[in-house]
């Protein structure tokens, strides 16, 4: 769950989710909804991750090290996996741009929106790769 990952990341940085939100000038009432399973927007995830000095994917992961690591050993992406994901994201973004001007609600998509879309795809592709590793090499990731 997002909140659990945020709580662990905050603890590792010597703060709390509420204190972090106050520091960023965000509403602290969001903490309650996150405790109930709501996942914030990607923009918020990126702001939180940047303030904590971590990869946004860490906040969106729902198992393994982000939650304390005691549930099971989580698959880890190698540098090659990360390079392959980056190539996939670049290929997808290029094919989208080759199809014409990207639009959002009838307005050309900004560079910031394109970067957010690419980052969201990266997170999704990395998580898919982790899950595939777990499915297709399950002996490595059993509970200890």
C-alpha positions in Angstrom: 0.0 0.0 0.0 1.2 3.5 -0.9 1.0 4.8 2.7 3.1 2.0 4.1 5.8 2.7 1.5 5.7 6.4 2.3 5.8 5.8 6.0 8.9 3.6 5.7 10.6 6.1 3.4 9.9 9.0 5.8 11.2 7.0 8.7 14.4 6.3 6.9 14.7 10.1 6.4 13.9 11.0 10.0 10.5 12.5 9.3 6.8 11.6 9.2 4.3 11.7 6.3 2.5 14.6 8.0 5.7 16.6 8.6 6.8 16.0 5.1 3.5 17.3 3.7 3.7 20.4 5.9 7.3 21.0 4.7 6.1 20.8 1.1 3.1 23.1 1.7 0.6 20.3 1.0 -2.6 19.5 2.8 -2.0 17.0 5.6 -5.6 15.7 5.3 -4.3 13.5 2.4 -2.6 11.2 4.9 -6.0 9.9 6.0 -7.0 9.0 2.5 -3.6 7.4 1.8 -4.1 5.3 5.0 -7.4 4.1 3.5 -5.7 2.9 0.3 -6.0 5.9 -2.0 -2.9 6.5 -4.2 -2.1 10.1 -4.9 -1.5 11.6 -8.4 1.8 11.0 -10.1 2.7 14.6 -9.6 2.3 14.2 -5.8 4.2 11.0 -5.8 7.1 12.7 -7.7 7.1 15.7 -5.3 7.2 13.4 -2.3 9.9 11.2 -3.8 12.0 14.2 -4.7 11.7 15.6 -1.2 12.8 12.2 0.3 15.6 11.8 -2.3 14.2 8.4 -3.5 13.0 6.9 -6.8 9.2 7.5 -7.1 8.8 3.7 -7.9 9.8 3.0 -4.3 6.6 4.8 -3.1 4.4 2.9 -5.5 5.8 -0.6 -4.8 3.6 -2.8 -2.6 6.1 -5.4 -1.5 9.7 -6.2 -0.5 12.1 -3.7 0.7 9.8 -0.7 0.6 7.6 -2.3 3.2 10.4 -3.5 5.5 11.4 -6.6 3.5 10.0 -9.2 5.9 7.1 -10.4 3.8 9.3 -11.9 1.1 12.4 -11.3 -0.9 11.4 -9.0 -3.8 12.8 -9.3 -7.3 15.4 -6.6 -8.0 16.0 -5.1 -11.4 19.5 -5.4 -12.8 21.2 -2.5 -14.6 20.4 -4.3 -17.9 16.7 -4.5 -16.9 16.7 -0.8 -16.2 18.4 0.0 -19.6 15.9 -2.3 -21.4 13.0 -0.5 -19.7 14.5 2.9 -20.7 14.8 1.8 -24.3 11.2 0.5 -24.2 10.0 3.9 -22.9 11.9 5.8 -25.5 10.6 3.6 -28.2 7.0 4.0 -27.0 7.3 7.8 -26.7 8.8 8.0 -30.1 6.0 6.0 -31.7 3.4 8.2 -29.9 5.1 11.4 -31.3 5.4 9.9 -34.8 1.6 9.5 -34.7 1.2 13.2 -34.6 0.9 16.0 -32.0 0.1 14.5 -28.6 -3.1 16.1 -27.2 -4.6 16.2 -23.8 -8.2 17.5 -23.6 -7.8 19.1 -27.1 -4.7 21.0 -26.0 -1.2 20.0 -27.2 0.6 18.2 -24.5 3.3 20.1 -22.7 6.9 18.9 -22.3 6.2 18.4 -18.6 3.2 16.3 -19.3 5.3 14.2 -21.8 7.9 13.7 -19.1 5.3 12.6 -16.6 3.8 10.2 -19.1 7.3 8.7 -19.8 8.0 8.4 -16.0 4.6 6.7 -15.5 5.4 4.2 -18.3 8.8 3.6 -16.7 7.3 2.8 -13.4 4.7 0.5 -15.0 7.2 -1.3 -17.1 9.7 -1.8 -14.2 6.9 -3.2 -12.0 5.8 -5.5 -14.8 9.4 -6.7 -15.2 9.6 -7.3 -11.4 6.4 -9.3 -11.4 7.5 -11.4 -14.4 10.8 -12.2 -12.6 8.8 -13.3 -9.6 6.5 -15.5 -11.8 9.1 -17.0 -14.1 11.9 -17.4 -11.5 9.8 -18.1 -8.4 12.4 -20.2 -6.5 14.5 -17.2 -5.9 11.8 -15.2 -4.3 10.2 -17.5 -1.8 9.7 -16.6 1.9 12.8 -17.2 3.9 
